[in-house]
């Protein structure tokens, strides 16, 4: 499918391989963490397996937090492809992306805090290799509060991901531009110049 690019020095500029790898690794990790967060509370799960799933969820959450840090460094180093769409669309995309970054930091931190504040005082061990320092002292009231924040942040993240993915699909199938292609394979294989728009057409 032909996609449209815009004329200029950044025409056809795509995301680097490192940026795409970090992006899709993070997306897959979010999917796994959300699935684990749902499954491990199922009454059908045996207690021993539930304990293991909780520990896996904690370890993967720490991986997700580290991955956000790597993505932040990569975002600073990577020359960003130019945005697509009109002023309103670009502003909306900026708001969603900023919210995604904020939640991707706050969610694993709140999970870390929840595990730390648990009255069960179970040590956090990173994939069973070493003990991770607790952020908070065990306390039931604190645990209930941060666990609630963690749940709400998780639901917000799912909503933001749906909006983000929906916007990418809109760009690809309706606008027929290269936004999704740039994150899938870097640069579009086939492109045509987008028709010029005057300022009053946005």
Secondary structure, DSSP 8 states (H G I E B T S, - for coil): --EEE-SSTTTT----HHHHHHHHHHHHHHHHHHHHHHHTT-TTS-HHHHHHHHHHHHHHHHHHHHHHHHHHHHHHHS------S-HHHHHHHHHHHHHHHHHHHHHHHHHHHHHHH-TT---EEETTTEEE--SS---HHHHHHHHHHHHHHHHHHHHHHHHHHHHHHHIIIII-BSHHHHHHHSS-SSEEE-----GGG-
